[in-house]
Protein backbone atom coordinates (compact mmCIF):
# COMPACT_ATOMS: atom_id res chain seq x y z
CA UNK A 1 0.00 0.00 0.00
CA UNK A 2 3.06 2.27 -0.05
CA UNK A 3 2.98 5.02 -2.69
CA UNK A 4 5.16 4.22 -5.67
CA UNK A 5 7.77 6.52 -7.16
CA UNK A 6 5.41 7.26 -10.05
CA UNK A 7 2.67 8.29 -7.64
CA UNK A 8 4.98 10.58 -5.70
CA UNK A 9 6.32 12.18 -8.88
CA UNK A 10 2.80 12.67 -10.26
CA UNK A 11 1.61 14.41 -7.11
CA UNK A 12 4.78 16.50 -6.93
CA UNK A 13 4.33 17.56 -10.55
CA UNK A 14 0.68 18.43 -9.97
CA UNK A 15 1.47 20.57 -6.93
CA UNK A 16 4.36 22.23 -8.79
CA UNK A 17 2.14 23.05 -11.79
CA UNK A 18 -0.61 24.55 -9.62
CA UNK A 19 1.91 26.61 -7.63
CA UNK A 20 3.57 27.70 -10.90
CA UNK A 21 0.21 28.84 -12.24
CA UNK A 22 -0.44 30.76 -9.04
CA UNK A 23 3.04 32.30 -9.22
CA UNK A 24 2.47 33.41 -12.82
CA UNK A 25 -0.82 35.07 -11.87
CA UNK A 26 0.91 36.81 -8.96
CA UNK A 27 3.60 38.11 -11.30
CA UNK A 28 1.10 39.41 -13.88
CA UNK A 29 -1.08 41.14 -11.27
CA UNK A 30 1.78 42.72 -9.31
CA UNK A 31 3.54 43.78 -12.53
CA UNK A 32 0.35 45.42 -13.73
CA UNK A 33 -0.04 47.46 -10.54
CA UNK A 34 3.58 48.17 -9.56
CA UNK A 35 5.12 48.35 -13.04
CA UNK A 36 7.88 46.20 -14.56
CA UNK A 37 10.70 47.95 -12.67
CA UNK A 38 9.28 47.34 -9.19
CA UNK A 39 7.31 44.15 -9.74
CA UNK A 40 10.11 41.74 -8.87
CA UNK A 41 11.16 43.75 -5.81
CA UNK A 42 7.60 43.95 -4.49
CA UNK A 43 7.00 40.27 -5.21
CA UNK A 44 10.14 39.00 -3.47
CA UNK A 45 9.81 41.27 -0.44
CA UNK A 46 6.11 40.51 0.04
CA UNK A 47 6.43 36.74 -0.26
CA UNK A 48 9.55 36.62 1.90
CA UNK A 49 7.84 38.67 4.60
CA UNK A 50 4.66 36.60 4.59
CA UNK A 51 6.45 33.25 4.58
CA UNK A 52 9.31 34.08 6.94
CA UNK A 53 7.15 35.56 9.70
CA UNK A 54 4.26 33.33 10.81
CA UNK A 55 0.95 35.12 10.52
CA UNK A 56 -0.22 34.16 14.00
CA UNK A 57 1.81 32.25 16.63
CA UNK A 58 0.48 28.75 17.29
CA UNK A 59 -0.10 29.42 20.97
CA UNK A 60 -2.29 32.40 20.12
CA UNK A 61 -4.43 30.29 17.79
CA UNK A 62 -4.75 27.49 20.30
CA UNK A 63 -5.70 29.99 22.97
CA UNK A 64 -8.34 31.47 20.68
CA UNK A 65 -9.84 28.00 20.23
CA UNK A 66 -9.81 27.48 23.99
CA UNK A 67 -7.67 24.39 23.43
CA UNK A 68 -5.80 22.51 26.10
CA UNK A 69 -2.99 20.03 25.65
CA UNK A 70 -3.66 16.35 26.26
CA UNK A 71 -0.92 14.32 27.93
CA UNK A 72 -0.54 10.63 28.72
CA UNK A 73 -2.34 11.07 32.03
CA UNK A 74 -5.39 12.75 30.48
CA UNK A 75 -5.70 10.63 27.32
CA UNK A 76 -3.28 7.67 27.40
CA UNK A 77 -4.91 5.82 24.51
CA UNK A 78 -4.83 8.79 22.16
CA UNK A 79 -1.24 9.68 23.02
CA UNK A 80 -0.14 6.08 22.41
CA UNK A 81 -1.98 5.99 19.06
CA UNK A 82 -0.42 9.24 17.90
CA UNK A 83 3.08 8.20 18.98
CA UNK A 84 2.81 4.92 17.06
CA UNK A 85 1.56 6.65 13.91
CA UNK A 86 4.29 9.29 14.12
CA UNK A 87 6.93 6.56 14.36
CA UNK A 88 5.54 4.82 11.28
CA UNK A 89 5.56 8.12 9.42
CA UNK A 90 9.21 8.68 10.49
CA UNK A 91 8.43 12.09 11.95
CA UNK A 92 11.38 13.54 13.89
CA UNK A 93 9.03 14.40 16.75
CA UNK A 94 5.60 13.18 17.82
CA UNK A 95 3.00 15.95 17.33
CA UNK A 96 1.39 17.45 20.39
CA UNK A 97 -2.26 16.48 20.87
CA UNK A 98 -4.70 19.24 21.81
CA UNK A 99 -8.36 19.13 22.82
CA UNK A 100 -10.77 21.77 21.47
CA UNK A 101 -14.10 22.14 23.34
CA UNK A 102 -16.35 22.29 20.29
CA UNK A 103 -19.45 20.27 19.39
CA UNK A 104 -18.53 20.26 15.70
CA UNK A 105 -16.51 17.10 14.91
CA UNK A 106 -13.23 18.22 13.40
CA UNK A 107 -9.47 17.66 13.44
CA UNK A 108 -6.67 19.78 12.04
CA UNK A 109 -2.88 19.94 12.12
CA UNK A 110 -0.50 22.84 12.69
CA UNK A 111 3.25 23.35 12.34
CA UNK A 112 6.00 21.45 10.54
CA UNK A 113 7.36 17.89 10.99
CA UNK A 114 9.96 19.06 13.50
CA UNK A 115 7.41 20.91 15.65
CA UNK A 116 3.74 20.15 15.05
CA UNK A 117 0.41 19.83 16.80
CA UNK A 118 -2.87 18.06 16.05
CA UNK A 119 -6.15 19.39 17.44
CA UNK A 120 -9.24 17.24 17.92
CA UNK A 121 -12.62 18.55 19.00
CA UNK A 122 -14.90 17.20 21.69
CA UNK A 123 -17.46 16.37 19.00
CA UNK A 124 -14.92 14.24 17.13
CA UNK A 125 -13.85 12.28 20.21
CA UNK A 126 -17.47 11.54 21.12
CA UNK A 127 -18.40 10.53 17.57
CA UNK A 128 -15.59 8.18 16.51
CA UNK A 129 -14.55 4.83 17.90
CA UNK A 130 -10.90 3.89 18.43
CA UNK A 131 -10.37 2.49 14.93
CA UNK A 132 -11.81 5.58 13.27
CA UNK A 133 -9.86 7.93 15.52
CA UNK A 134 -6.62 6.18 14.56
CA UNK A 135 -7.47 6.73 10.88
CA UNK A 136 -8.21 10.45 11.40
CA UNK A 137 -5.00 10.96 13.37
CA UNK A 138 -3.08 9.17 10.59
CA UNK A 139 -4.66 11.51 8.03
CA UNK A 140 -3.43 14.55 9.96
CA UNK A 141 0.03 13.00 10.46
CA UNK A 142 0.20 12.42 6.69
CA UNK A 143 -0.48 16.14 6.15
CA UNK A 144 2.42 16.95 8.47
CA UNK A 145 4.77 14.38 6.91
CA UNK A 146 4.00 15.63 3.38
CA UNK A 147 4.62 19.25 4.48
CA UNK A 148 1.17 20.15 3.17
CA UNK A 149 0.86 22.89 5.79
CA UNK A 150 3.88 24.71 4.33
CA UNK A 151 2.63 24.25 0.76
CA UNK A 152 -0.83 25.56 1.62
CA UNK A 153 0.75 28.43 3.56
CA UNK A 154 2.71 29.43 0.46
CA UNK A 155 -0.43 29.21 -1.67
CA UNK A 156 -2.33 31.33 0.86
CA UNK A 157 0.46 33.94 0.87
CA UNK A 158 0.32 34.22 -2.92
CA UNK A 159 -3.47 34.40 -2.88
CA UNK A 160 -3.43 37.24 -0.34
CA UNK A 161 -0.81 39.11 -2.38
CA UNK A 162 -2.96 38.89 -5.50
CA UNK A 163 -6.01 40.09 -3.55
CA UNK A 164 -4.12 43.14 -2.28
CA UNK A 165 -2.70 43.93 -5.74
CA UNK A 166 -6.15 43.51 -7.33
CA UNK A 167 -7.74 45.82 -4.77
CA UNK A 168 -5.07 48.49 -5.31
CA UNK A 169 -5.43 48.24 -9.08
CA UNK A 170 -9.19 48.66 -8.90
CA UNK A 171 -8.78 51.70 -6.65
CA UNK A 172 -6.39 53.23 -9.19
CA UNK A 173 -8.92 52.59 -11.96
CA UNK A 174 -11.71 54.27 -9.99
CA UNK A 175 -9.53 57.32 -9.26
CA UNK A 176 -8.77 57.65 -12.97
CA UNK A 177 -12.36 57.33 -14.15
CA UNK A 178 -12.61 61.06 -15.04
CA UNK A 179 -9.60 60.75 -17.37
CA UNK A 180 -11.02 57.59 -18.89
CA UNK A 181 -14.39 59.25 -19.45
CA UNK A 182 -12.73 62.27 -21.08
CA UNK A 183 -10.76 60.04 -23.42
CA UNK A 184 -7.42 61.16 -22.01
CA UNK A 185 -6.47 57.61 -21.07
CA UNK A 186 -7.29 54.15 -22.36
CA UNK A 187 -7.30 50.96 -20.32
CA UNK A 188 -7.48 47.64 -22.22
CA UNK A 189 -10.29 45.33 -21.21
CA UNK A 190 -7.73 42.61 -20.54
CA UNK A 191 -6.34 44.73 -17.69
CA UNK A 192 -9.78 45.23 -16.16
CA UNK A 193 -10.60 41.53 -16.43
CA UNK A 194 -7.28 40.58 -14.84
CA UNK A 195 -7.80 42.92 -11.88
CA UNK A 196 -11.39 41.79 -11.32
CA UNK A 197 -11.05 38.04 -11.76
CA UNK A 198 -7.50 37.30 -10.61
CA UNK A 199 -8.54 36.77 -6.93
CA UNK A 200 -11.24 34.33 -8.02
CA UNK A 201 -8.85 32.38 -10.24
CA UNK A 202 -6.32 32.26 -7.40
CA UNK A 203 -8.98 30.95 -5.03
CA UNK A 204 -9.91 28.18 -7.48
CA UNK A 205 -6.27 27.18 -7.90
CA UNK A 206 -5.87 27.16 -4.13
CA UNK A 207 -8.93 24.91 -3.81
CA UNK A 208 -7.53 22.55 -6.46
CA UNK A 209 -4.25 22.34 -4.56
CA UNK A 210 -6.05 21.72 -1.27
CA UNK A 211 -8.14 18.92 -2.77
CA UNK A 212 -5.10 17.17 -4.24
CA UNK A 213 -3.35 17.29 -0.87
CA UNK A 214 -6.46 15.84 0.82
CA UNK A 215 -6.47 12.88 -1.57
CA UNK A 216 -2.78 12.29 -0.92
CA UNK A 217 -3.29 12.51 2.85
CA UNK A 218 -6.04 9.88 2.56
CA UNK A 219 -3.62 7.55 0.81
CA UNK A 220 -0.96 8.37 3.41
CA UNK A 221 -3.37 7.50 6.24
CA UNK A 222 -4.23 4.19 4.59
CA UNK A 223 -0.53 3.44 4.22
CA UNK A 224 0.24 4.29 7.85
CA UNK A 225 -2.60 2.24 9.34
CA UNK A 226 -3.02 -0.48 6.72
CA UNK A 227 -6.76 0.03 7.24
CA UNK A 228 -8.47 2.10 4.51
CA UNK A 229 -11.90 1.00 5.77
CA UNK A 230 -11.23 2.69 9.10
CA UNK A 231 -10.90 6.07 7.39
CA UNK A 232 -13.92 5.29 5.20
CA UNK A 233 -16.01 4.67 8.31
CA UNK A 234 -14.77 7.90 9.91
CA UNK A 235 -15.49 9.95 6.79
CA UNK A 236 -19.02 8.60 6.48
CA UNK A 237 -19.73 9.28 10.14
CA UNK A 238 -18.37 12.82 9.83
CA UNK A 239 -20.43 13.44 6.70
CA UNK A 240 -23.65 12.33 8.40
CA UNK A 241 -22.96 14.11 11.69
CA UNK A 242 -21.84 17.38 10.13
CA UNK A 243 -24.90 17.41 7.90
CA UNK A 244 -27.23 16.95 10.88
CA UNK A 245 -25.36 19.61 12.89
CA UNK A 246 -25.85 22.31 10.26
CA UNK A 247 -29.41 21.20 9.53
CA UNK A 248 -30.32 21.64 13.19
CA UNK A 249 -29.09 25.23 13.05
CA UNK A 250 -30.13 26.47 9.60
CA UNK A 251 -32.51 23.94 8.03
CA UNK A 252 -34.47 22.10 10.74
CA UNK A 253 -36.33 19.13 9.31
CA UNK A 254 -34.79 19.48 5.84
CA UNK A 255 -31.83 17.95 4.04
CA UNK A 256 -28.93 20.23 3.15
CA UNK A 257 -28.27 20.72 -0.60
CA UNK A 258 -25.51 18.96 -2.49
CA UNK A 259 -22.01 20.10 -1.49
CA UNK A 260 -20.77 23.11 -3.38
CA UNK A 261 -17.89 22.76 -5.82
CA UNK A 262 -16.18 25.58 -3.96
CA UNK A 263 -14.98 23.64 -0.95
CA UNK A 264 -11.52 22.83 0.33
CA UNK A 265 -12.19 19.11 0.77
CA UNK A 266 -13.23 16.77 -2.06
CA UNK A 267 -16.71 15.21 -1.90
CA UNK A 268 -16.82 12.39 0.63
CA UNK A 269 -18.20 9.86 -1.84
CA UNK A 270 -15.16 10.31 -4.10
CA UNK A 271 -12.75 9.96 -1.17
CA UNK A 272 -14.57 6.83 -0.01
CA UNK A 273 -14.50 5.33 -3.50
CA UNK A 274 -10.77 5.88 -3.83
CA UNK A 275 -10.04 4.47 -0.41
CA UNK A 276 -12.11 1.37 -1.09
CA UNK A 277 -10.20 0.83 -4.32
CA UNK A 278 -7.23 0.02 -2.05
CA UNK A 279 -9.01 -2.93 -0.47
CA UNK A 280 -8.20 -6.42 -1.74
CA UNK A 281 -11.10 -8.91 -1.51
CA UNK A 282 -10.53 -11.83 0.92
CA UNK A 283 -10.52 -14.37 -1.97
CA UNK A 284 -7.64 -12.54 -3.67
CA UNK A 285 -5.77 -12.32 -0.35
CA UNK A 286 -5.99 -16.12 0.01
CA UNK A 287 -4.84 -16.63 -3.57
CA UNK A 288 -1.91 -14.27 -3.03
CA UNK A 289 -0.91 -16.17 0.13
CA UNK A 290 -0.90 -19.39 -1.92
CA UNK A 291 1.39 -17.79 -4.49
CA UNK A 292 -1.21 -17.50 -7.29
CA UNK A 293 -2.52 -14.23 -8.71
CA UNK A 294 -5.99 -14.08 -10.28
CA UNK A 295 -6.19 -13.05 -13.94
CA UNK A 296 -8.29 -9.98 -13.08
CA UNK A 297 -6.73 -6.61 -12.31
CA UNK A 298 -5.73 -6.47 -8.60
CA UNK A 299 -7.15 -3.63 -6.52
CA UNK A 300 -4.27 -1.28 -5.89
CA UNK A 301 -3.95 2.48 -6.43
CA UNK A 302 -4.30 3.49 -10.04
CA UNK A 303 -3.20 6.75 -11.57
CA UNK A 304 -4.95 9.43 -13.52
CA UNK A 305 -3.66 12.39 -15.50
CA UNK A 306 -4.79 14.62 -12.61
CA UNK A 307 -1.84 13.22 -10.64
CA UNK A 308 -3.76 11.78 -7.68
CA UNK A 309 -4.51 8.11 -7.06
CA UNK A 310 -7.69 7.09 -8.83
N, C-alpha and C positions, 0 to 999 in steps of 0.2 A: 504493500500500500504506500510505499515511499514514492515521492514525486521523482520522475525521471529527469535526466538532464534536459531532454527536449521540453518537458513541461516547464521547468524552471526558466529556460531560455525564452520560451514563448511568453510567459508572464512578465519576465523582465523586459522583453521587447515591447509588449503592450503598454506597460507602465511608462517606459521611456518615450514611446510615441505620443501618448496622451500628455505627458509633461512637456515634450517638445512642442506640441501644438499649443499648449497653454503659454509656454515661453514665447512663442512667435506672436501670439495675440498680445501678450504684455508688451513686447518690443514695438509692435505697430501702434498700439494705443499710446504708450508713453512717448514715442517718437513724434506722433501727431500733435500731442499737447506741448511737450517740452522742446521740440525741434531736434534736428539731427545732431547738432553739436553737443547738446546736454542730455540726450536720451540715454546713452550708455552710462554716464555718470549717475544720473537719477536712478536708473534701473539697478546698478550695482550697489549703490549706497542704501537704497530702500530695501532690497532683498536681504542684504547683509545685516541690516539693523533688525529686520523682522525675524530673521532666522537665528541670529546670534543671541538676542535677548528674548527669553521666554515671555510670552504675552502676559501670563498670570502665573505666579509661583504655584506649585502643586498644593502646598499647604493651604494657600488662600482658597483654592477651588474646593478642596476637601472640607474646609471649614464652612464654606458657603453651602455645601450639601448637608452639613450637619453630620458628617461621617465620623466614625471612630474606628480605630485600628483593632483588628481581631488578632489575638495571639493564640498560642497553643492551649492556654488555660481556658479561654473563652470559647474557642471553636476548634478543638483538636482534630476532628475529622477533616474539616475543610483545609486546615493548615497542612495536614499530612498529604491530602490529595494534591494541593497546589505544589508542594515540594517535590512530589514524585513526577508530576507533569513537567515541572521546570527542569528537573534532571534529564528527563527524556528529550526535552527540547534543547539541551546543552546550553541553557542560559547561564551566564556567569554568576548570577545571583537570583535567588528565589524572589518573585514579586511580593510586595506587601499586600495583605488582604484587608480591605476596609469594608465596613458595614454602613449602608446608607438607609436611614429610616424613611423609606418611601413605599407606598402601596403598589406603585407601578413596577412590575417585574422587569428588571433591566440589569445589565452588567456592562462595564466598560473598563478599558485599560488606559493607563497614563504612563509617560516616561519612556525610557529607552532600555535595552536589554541589561545594561549595567546598573540601572537604578529605576525600577518600575513599580507600579502599584495596580491592583485590580480591585474595582469596587463592585459590590453586589448589593442589591436592594433587599429590604425586608420582604417585599412581595415575591422576589425571585426565590429566596430561601424557603418561603412557605409553599411555593407552587411546585418546585422540582423535587424529585427524589434524588438519592445519592448518585445513581448512574447518570441521570440527566445533568446534575450539577457538575460532575466530572467533565462531561462533554462541553458544557458552556465555559468552564475554566480553561479547558484545552483550547477552545476557540480564541479566547482572549490571550492566552500564552502564545498562540500562533501569530496573532497580530504583533505582539512584542518581538518575537523571534524574527519575523519578516521585516521589522523596522517600518511597519505600515504607519505608525504614528508620526514618524519623521517625514515620510513621503506625503501623507495627508497634510501635515503642517506646512510643508513647502508649497503644496497646491493651494492651501488656504491663503498663504502669504501672497502668492501671485494673484489669486482671485481678488483679494482686498486691494492690491495695488492697481489692478485694472479698474475696480469700482471707483477708487479715488480719482484716477486719471480721467475716467469717463465723466464723472461729476464735474471736474474742473473744466473739461472741454465743453460740456454743455453750458456751463456758466459763461464761458468766454463767448460762445455762440449767441446766447441771450443778450449779453452786453453789446454785441456788435450788430444786433438786429436793425437799428436805424441805418447803418452803413449798407447792410444787405438790401434793405428796402429801397434805399436811394440809388442802388446800382453801383455804389462805389467799391464794393467788394463782392466776390463770388466764392461760394463754398460748394465744392462738388458734393453730390448726393452720397457718394461713397463714404465721405468723411462723416456726414451726419449719421448714416446707417452704422458705421463702425462705432461711433460714440454711444449710440443708443443701445445697440444690441450686443456689444462686446461683453458687458457683465453677464448677460443671459447665456451667451455661448460659453463663457468661462464656468458658469455654474453647472451647465450640462456636462462639460468635460470633467469637472470635479466629481459630479455624480457618477459618471462612467468609471472614473478611477476608483471611487469608493466601492462601487459594486464589484469590480474585478478583484479588489483586495478582500472583500467579504467571501467571494467564492474560494479564493486561495486559502483564507483562514479556515473555511469549512473543511477543505481537504487536509490542511495541517492538523486540525483537531482530530479528524478520522485517523490520520497517521499516528498521532501521539497516543490515542486511546485504543486503536484497533477496533473501535466500536462505532461505526457510522450510524447505526440505528439508535444509539443513545442520543446523539445530536438531533436526529430526525424527531425523536419523541419530544425532546426539549423544544425544538422549533414549533412543532404542532401545538404543544401546550401554550407556549408564549403567544402564538397567533390567536388561539381561542380566547385566552385570558385577556390579552390586550384589547381585542375587539369588544369583549363584554365590558371592560373598564370604561372605554370611551363611549360605548352606547349608553351606559348608565348615566353618564354626565350630559351628553349632548343629544342622544337619540334614544330615549327610553322606549323599549318595546319595539324597536326597529333594527334592522340589520344595517351595518355601515356599508357604504358603497365600495366598489372594487378599489384596490389600492391604486394610488396615483402613480404615474410613470415617474414623477419627480420625487423620488425618495432615495435616501442614501443606501438602503439595503435592498437587495433583489427580492422579488416576490418569493414567499415561503415555499410555494408549490414547486418552483424551479429549483430552489436549494435542496428540497427534499428529494426531488427526482434525481439530481446529480449525486447526492449522497447515497441513495439506494442503488445507483449504478455501480457502486463500489462493492456491494454485497455479492458474495459467491453462494449460489444455492447449495444446500447440504449435500445433494447428490454429486455435484461437481467437486466438493471438498473431499468426499470419500474416494472418488475416482482419482483425484490428484494424489491422495495419500497412497493409493495403490500403484502409482506411477503411470497412470493412463490418463490422457487428456481427451475430453470429448471433442468431436469434430466441430461443434458450434463455437462461436466466438465467446471466449471467457469474459466475465464481467469485471473489467478493470478500467481505470480512467481512460477516456478517449479524448481526443483533442480536436479543437475547432479553430477556424481561422481567427476567431476573436481572442485566442490566446489563453482561455481558461478551460479547465477540464470540463468535458461535455458528456 
